[in-house]
Amino acid sequence: MTKVSRRTVILVAASAAGAAIVPFGLASAQDSTPVGGSLLDSLGLPELEITITDDGVQAPDSFEAGPVLLVVNNATASLVSFMLAEPPDGTTPEMVLESFARPVIDAWWAEANIPVVYDAMPGQTVKIAVLLPAGEYQVAATAGSPDEMSESTPIGIAPMSVTGDLAADAADAIESAATIEFGAYEFTIDGAIPAGPAIVKVTNTHVVLHHAIIFATDKLYSHDEAHAGVMSMMQGTPSAEGAFSLGDAPPVLATPVIGGGATIWIDVDFQPGFYAAICFVADPGQEVPHVMMGMIQVFEVAG
Ligand SMILES: [Cu+2]
């Protein structure tokens, strides 16, 4: 069984797809993320800017709660993973950073408030709108090559206090075309994900970390066909002719990993067609990717 880390989700997605393990990483996983313009960028949200250099993580000491535009600059020459988390009491920053660098998800992650965990390619600036409640957060970053499944290298960790109250309607503050909800090992897509640039809301109503890695498919399969196809790929058994397969193409989109209770909004830019959303994250202390428990959802983007 492949170990599934937060950092190497794209890679696992690639190996699940039977592709060679090559460092295409997020660059190609974000084909559906608009490069030129960001709809989120035009909303005028408060910008929470985080810069990651070889020397550490620069984050503001404090920030106001609310929907914010998280702007993460990767000023290193490495793929970096970053996280924004409010760890449970008794978890020191040293423990958080060391844990974040390890491939397996430690138990404390299930008790933490985790708005977002994501990757940034060398030199990339990542923008995600995040519903940020008050709390004592840690902003951590690690570096690693996308072709390594092993431990990554800690870069740094910085504390950040978020103060103030969220408005009652804060989770609806940003207009979105559709919502992808992470539940108990299942996705629910509310609304139709449109073709072209759009904002999609991503929310986690479960208790453990989830994400969606989205692959294009050749037709609209049933849930059972898609699940059976991924199971046979992950178990290394050849799939039948005409059966669901992820092929060799990299995913078209990887959402951030978010914890229970978290809400974010992402920019997307889908081509019309058929897709499958898959979660490769495992529960804390476990190695079984959620897709093996049925966390896969097929959907169509109408032209
Ligand atoms: Cu999951």
Residues whose N, C-alpha, C, O or C-beta is under 5 A from the ligand:
A	BS01	CU	L209 H210 H211 C279 V281 H290 M295
